[in-house]
């Protein structure tokens, strides 16, 4: 088990991340400039709208828990917000102003605007939680924890590659498995880890397994899950695997929701001209009954835990991808399908809540 490329330095990891997609960063720079021009025509009140909202709920005891949420993605919500029904302590959740977080919609939540997540901690804050220090809210709560000597918890939200960001200093990791805990904390003596399971996969296992596929949909056709957006592998590997598999097995290619940039859309159009059909992206993957194949997507595990056939495929993958497959027991196409991850026993969200409350 090799562990992370950058096991300790978040600065080195950020340099790597910034170097991976200069075209995407250039696109964002153009977008940001356009937004700035539009703001010049807005009223001052609109232009100065706060970027962050602190959602607060009263609870038992003096200590409060500060949860850093950087997006409304399903993985982030499963990791950080699914524990809310099990928590009795007072809760503060700092999140982007535009994040859709239905878990925080109740009348019991009050809302306070902030310009920076660094200002979100209360005097009663006794512990902080995030998915890591690599995003703004997580970085802010890490700074708060270090400055005030507070316990800091990191909840694993996805499958781990060697390019995952390093854990914050002195963090407590709540991991999917013992293997993931060892992988993420390799060469780190300052972090501790506890295995709680994957809330994402637990939820998938307990959802309805009879999806309502579109009328006339071929539910037996293989579905290749796109990963052109991934920074971990060059497109020659991810795109090459997708093209070769779809052509050899008449599979549908399902673009990842992040494949909206010009380069990805041009690749989709080229494949379509060469006879590769695209699956619709306006239907959730969980609502499609098809067997799936991917290079190293968590979607393989989600499909398997829902009782569907799932495999991995990447003829030119580097050694770390094969280690990844072994750690998650993902099976190469041609072998028996990937077995369903264990999703029995106590819900991970309940375990996480108990650990967090013991720290307050």
N, C-alpha and C positions, 0 to 999 in steps of 0.2 A: 504494500500500500504506500504509494509515493506521497500523498498529501498535496497541499496547495503549492502553487508556483510561488506565491508571496504569502507565507504563513504568518508574518508579523506586521509588515509595513503597509499601512493603508495608502501611504504616499506612492510607493512603488506600484501598488495595484491600480491606483488612479492614473498613473502615467501609462500603464499598459492599456487600461480601458480607453483612455483618450486617443491612443495611437491606433485603435482597431478599426475605426470607421471615420476617416476624415471627411468623406463625402456626406455622411449623415450629419456630422457636426457643422459642415458648411451649409447644409440645408436648414438646420435649426437656426444658424446665424441669420440667414435671409428671412426666415419666418419671424424671428424676434425683431429684426429691423422693421419689417412690415407692420408688426403689432405696435411698435413704438410710434410709427408714423400715424397709425390710426388713433392712438391715444392723444395725439396733439389736437385732434378735433373734438375730444370729449370734454365734458365738464370736469372740473378739478376733483369733485367728489368721486366720480367714476374712475378717474385715473389713479387715485390714491386708495382704491379698494384694498383692504388687507389681504395678504396672501394666505394666511393661516387662521384656522378657527380652533379654539380650545373647547371641546365638548366635555362638560362636567356633570357628574352624578354623585349625589350624596350617598353615604354608606355608614357602616358601623366602624367604630374605632377611630383613633386619631390619625394614624398613618394613611396616606393616600398613594395610589399607584398611578404613575404617568406612563401612558402608552403612546409610542411614536408611530404614526401611520403615514406612509409616504405616498400611497395610492389606494384607489378603490378596487384593485385587482382581486379576483377570487382567491389567489394564493395568499395575498396579504391579509385579506379579511378572515380567511379560515385560520391563519396562524395567530392573529392578534386580537380579533374581535369575537370569535366563537366562544371564548371563555367568559364573556361578560355575564351571561345568565347564571354562571356558577360563582361569581365573585360577590362578596358581601361588603367589601371595603369601599371607601370612596374612590372614584375613578376619574381621571382626567385623560382625555384623548386629544392629542394635538395632530391635526390633519390639514392637508391643503384645502383651501376654501372651496375649490371646485370638485373635490372628491365625492363620489356617490357612495354613501355609507348608510344603508338602510338600518343597520344595527343601532344607529344613534338617533333615530327619528322620533323616539318616544317623548312624551311630555316631561318625563323625569330628567331629561337632559337640558342643561342651560348652555348657552353658547357665548363665548367671548372672543372677539377678533384680536389677532396679533399680527404684527409685521414680520416677526421672526420667531421660529420655534424655540430659540434660546431663552425667550422670555416666559415660557409656558409653565415652568416649575413653580409650585406653591411652597410656602414655608413648611406645609405638612407632607410634602412629597417624601416618601420613604423608600421607594424603589422605582426603577424605570425598566421598560420593556420595548424591544424593537425587533426587526428582522436583521439588524446589523448597522454598522456605522458608515456604510457606503452611500447612503442617500441623505438628503438634508435633515429630515426630522430625526432619523437615527443618529446622525452625527451630532446634532444638537443635544439630544438626551444623553449621549455618551459623554459629552463635555460637561453636562450638568452632574452626571454621576461621578465623574472623576473629581470635579471641583468640590463636591459636597460629601464625597466618600459614601455614596449610596450603592446598594446592590444593583447590578445591571444584568438583565436577562435578555438573551437572544433566542428567539424561537425560529427554528428551521422552517423555511417556507417552500423549499423546492429541492429537487435532486441536486447533488453536489458534484461539480467538476473540479479539476485542479485550478481553474480560473476563478473560483468563488472568492469573494473578498475576505480578508483575514478577520477573525473575531476581534472585537474590541478588547483592550487590555483589561484584565481582571474580570472578564465576563463569565456568566453562568450560561452554558448552552443547553437548551432543551431540544434534543435531537430526535429524528425519526427512528433511528436504530443505533445499536452499539457500534456497528461498522461506520455509520456516518459520524457518530460522536468521535471515534478514533481518527477518522479521516480529517475532519475539520480542525481538530485540536492537535494534530501531529506537530511535534517540536515546540509545543507551548506548555510551559509549566505554570503559567499564571492563570489559566482558565480551568474551569471544572465543567463537567458535562453530566447530564442525566437523560436517559432515554424515556420519551413520553409517547412516541408514535406519531403518525402523520394525521392531522385533522383533515387535511385535504382528501386523503385516500379513505379515511373513515367515513366521511360524508358521502363520497362516491359509492362506497359499499352499501350504504343504507338508503340510497335514493332508489326511485322506481327504475327497474331494469327492463321495462317494456316501453322504449321510447316511441313517440309518435313521429315516424319518419315521413318525409314529404310523400304525397300521393304519387304512386308509380315509381318510387325510388327503389333501386336495386340494392338491397341490404346485404347481398353476398359479395359484392365487388370489393376488392381490396382498396384501402384508403391509405395513401402515403401522407404523413403529417409533415408539413413544411417547416424548415428551420433555417431558411436563408438569412433571417435576421440575426442569428446567433453570432456572437463575437468569438466564441471558443474555437470554431473551425472555419477554414476558408470555404468559400462557396464551391470551389472545385470538389470538395468532399461532400458537403451537404446537398448542393445542387446536382453534382454528378451522380450521387447515390439515388436521388429522387428520379432523375431522368432515366437512368439505366433500369431501375426497378419498374417504373410505370410503363416503359416501352416493352420490357420483357414479360410483364404479367398483366398488361392492359388495366393497370390500376389507375384510380383517380388521384390527382394531386390536390390536397387541401391546403391552401396557403395559410400560414400563420397570420393571426390578426395584425401583427406588426409588419407584414410584408406589403406595405403601402407606398414605399419610396419608389422613385422613378426606375431605379435599377431593377428592383424586384418585379415591378409591373411589366417592364420590358422583357424580363426572363419568362414571366407567365405567358405573355403574348407569343413569344418565340416557340415555347413548348406547344401551345395550342395550334400554331401553324404546322407543327410537326406531328400532330395527331394525339397529343396528350391532353386529356380532358381534365378540367378543373372542377372540384367539388364546390358547391355553394358555401359561402362563409356566413350567410345570414341565418343558418340553422346551427344551433349549438352542437358541438361535437358529442356531448352526452346524449343528444336526441337522434343520433345516427347509429344504427345497429351494426354497421359494417365492421369487419376485422380490420385492424390497423397495423401499419408498419411505420417505423421512423428510425432516424439515426441514433438519437439519444434523448428523446422527448419523455417528460413525465407523463404525457398522454398515453404512453404504452402501459404504464402502471395503472392509470385511471381506467383504461379500457379493460385490463385484466381483472381489476377488482370489481368491475361491473359485470363480469362473466363473459366477456367477449374475447375472441382470439386476438392476440397481439404479439408482434415480433419486432426485432431490430435488424437493420441492414445498412452496411457501410463498407464496401469492398476496400476503400483506400483509407480507412480510419487509422489514426495513430494508436499507440499502445494504450494510452489512457482511456480511450473509448471502450476498449475491451475490458479494462479494469472496472469501468463504470457499469458495463453490462453485468459483470460478475457480482458486483456489490449489490445491485438491485435485482439480481436473478432474472434479467431480461434475456430472452432466448432468440438466437439468430434465426432468420427466416429459413425454413426447411427443417427445423427441429420441432419438437413439441412446443405449443404456444407458451408464452410467459405465464407462470402460475400466478394466481391472485395473491397479492400481499395480504398478510394476516390483518384483518380489521375486526377481530373479536375482542371481547373484554371491555374494559372501561374506556369511555370516550376520551381521546387525548385532551380535548378542551377542558374536561373536568380535572384531569391530572395537572394540567398547567395551572388552573385556577388554584388548586390546593397548594402547589409549590409557591406560587406568588404570594398567597395570603400568609403562608408560614414565614415569609421574609419581611413582612410588615411589622 
